[in-house]
Amino acid sequence: MTLHSFAASIGWVAVTVGLWSTWIQFRRIRRQGHEGVSLATWVLFLFMGLFWMTYGVTRHSPQIFMGSLVIFPLQLAIVARLQPFRHVKVLARSFGYFALLCVAPVLIWGWIGGLIGTGIAMTVNRGPQIIELIRHADASGVSVASWTWGVTGSVLWVLFYASGRLWGALAATMFAGVANATIATLAAWRHRQASVMRRALELDVALI
């Protein structure tokens, strides 16, 4: 197997992992509700998906393009369940944030500027979800498995970008992967707290 074919294979595995992780999160929201899920984070996922699809076209990379295209409908479904039109200010701020950090740098400095801005955006856009998990004990809608698979996907994308020497995309994805790991850790902590509380309540009921 040549280096090119190996890199292409890594890219397609990353696409599959991304689809799987997003499906897990969508399934959890559908079954358990959206408590603890950040609308701002998922709206920005939609906007940045458009950025990566455009970048994939310009790089003639079907993996980069498909990596965002296949998960776009699921992300849209998640956002719809979060009732976005009841939070117009969140939508407006998210679009402004995307335009400032992703679109404007591309228009001014080209793709390298856009990738730097997107790296910042991909990291900071996890911020609302991190804050949500810190501030609110109920994280029933947040899937630890989904975010953990997201970390795996980030690692695969880093390897894919390294093989193609796409250093801007690599850096953006690496920082986002660290933020994914932070969310997975916080969500696991919240779920453990909820589990301990349920067991304590069950014990109290049993003793009555």
SVG drawing of the C-alpha trace seen along z (x, -y; Angstrom):
<svg xmlns="http://www.w3.org/2000/svg" viewBox="-41 -41 45 43">
<polyline fill="none" stroke="black" stroke-width="0.4" points="0.0,0.0 1.4,-3.4 1.5,-6.4 -1.2,-8.1 -3.6,-5.2 -2.9,-4.7 -3.6,-8.4 -6.8,-8.1 -7.9,-5.1 -7.4,-7.1 -9.5,-9.9 -12.4,-7.6 -12.2,-6.0 -12.3,-9.5 -15.4,-10.2 -17.1,-7.0 -16.1,-7.8 -17.5,-11.3 -20.8,-10.0 -21.0,-7.4 -20.2,-9.9 -22.8,-12.4 -25.4,-9.6 -24.8,-8.6 -25.4,-12.2 -28.5,-12.5 -29.9,-9.2 -29.3,-10.2 -31.1,-13.5 -34.0,-11.8 -34.3,-9.2 -33.4,-11.3 -34.0,-14.9 -31.6,-17.8 -30.8,-18.8 -27.2,-20.0 -26.7,-20.3 -25.5,-23.7 -27.4,-25.2 -24.5,-27.6 -22.0,-24.8 -24.2,-22.8 -25.2,-25.9 -21.5,-26.6 -20.9,-23.0 -23.4,-23.6 -21.7,-26.8 -18.2,-25.3 -19.4,-22.2 -20.0,-24.6 -16.5,-25.9 -14.9,-22.5 -17.0,-21.4 -15.8,-24.4 -12.2,-23.8 -12.5,-20.2 -13.7,-21.2 -10.8,-23.7 -8.3,-21.0 -9.9,-18.4 -10.3,-16.1 -13.4,-14.0 -12.6,-12.9 -12.6,-16.5 -15.8,-17.3 -17.6,-14.2 -16.4,-14.4 -18.8,-17.4 -21.5,-16.5 -22.5,-13.1 -23.0,-14.5 -24.7,-17.8 -28.2,-16.3 -27.7,-14.9 -26.3,-18.1 -29.3,-20.0 -31.6,-17.5 -29.9,-18.1 -30.2,-21.9 -33.9,-21.5 -34.5,-19.6 -32.9,-22.5 -35.6,-24.8 -33.2,-27.4 -35.9,-29.9 -36.7,-30.5 -33.1,-31.7 -32.6,-34.2 -29.8,-36.0 -27.9,-32.8 -28.3,-32.2 -27.2,-35.7 -24.2,-35.6 -23.1,-32.2 -23.4,-33.5 -21.4,-36.7 -18.8,-34.6 -18.5,-32.3 -18.3,-35.2 -15.6,-37.0 -13.3,-34.0 -13.9,-31.8 -15.2,-33.8 -13.5,-37.2 -9.9,-35.7 -10.4,-33.7 -11.4,-36.8 -8.5,-38.8 -5.6,-36.3 -6.8,-33.3 -7.2,-29.7 -4.3,-29.9 -6.0,-32.8 -9.3,-31.0 -7.8,-27.8 -6.2,-29.8 -9.5,-31.5 -11.3,-28.2 -8.9,-26.6 -9.7,-29.2 -13.4,-28.9 -13.4,-25.1 -11.8,-25.3 -13.8,-28.2 -17.1,-26.9 -16.8,-24.0 -16.8,-26.6 -20.6,-26.9 -20.9,-23.2 -18.1,-23.1 -19.7,-26.0 -23.1,-24.2 -21.5,-21.1 -19.8,-23.1 -22.9,-25.2 -25.6,-22.6 -25.7,-19.3 -28.2,-17.7 -26.2,-16.5 -28.6,-13.7 -28.6,-14.8 -24.9,-14.9 -23.3,-11.6 -19.9,-10.7 -19.5,-8.1 -20.2,-10.6 -17.6,-13.1 -15.1,-10.3 -15.5,-9.1 -15.1,-12.7 -11.6,-12.6 -10.9,-9.5 -12.0,-11.2 -9.8,-14.2 -6.8,-11.9 -7.6,-10.3 -8.0,-13.7 -4.7,-14.9 -3.0,-11.9 -4.7,-12.5 -3.7,-16.2 -0.2,-15.3 0.2,-12.9 -1.0,-15.7 1.1,-18.4 -2.0,-20.4 -0.6,-22.0 -3.2,-24.7 -6.0,-22.1 -3.9,-19.8 -3.5,-22.5 -7.2,-23.4 -8.2,-19.8 -5.7,-19.1 -6.9,-22.0 -10.6,-21.0 -9.6,-17.4 -8.4,-18.7 -11.7,-20.5 -13.6,-17.3 -11.7,-15.4 -12.5,-18.1 -16.2,-17.8 -16.1,-14.0 -14.4,-14.2 -16.9,-16.7 -19.9,-14.8 -18.6,-11.6 -18.2,-13.4 -21.8,-14.7 -23.2,-11.3 -21.3,-9.7 -22.7,-12.4 -26.2,-11.7 -25.7,-7.9 -24.5,-8.4 -27.6,-10.6 -29.9,-8.0 -28.4,-5.2 -28.7,-7.4 -32.3,-8.1 -33.0,-4.4 -31.3,-3.5 -33.4,-6.1 -36.6,-4.8 -35.6,-1.2 -35.0,-2.2 -38.4,-3.9"/>
</svg>
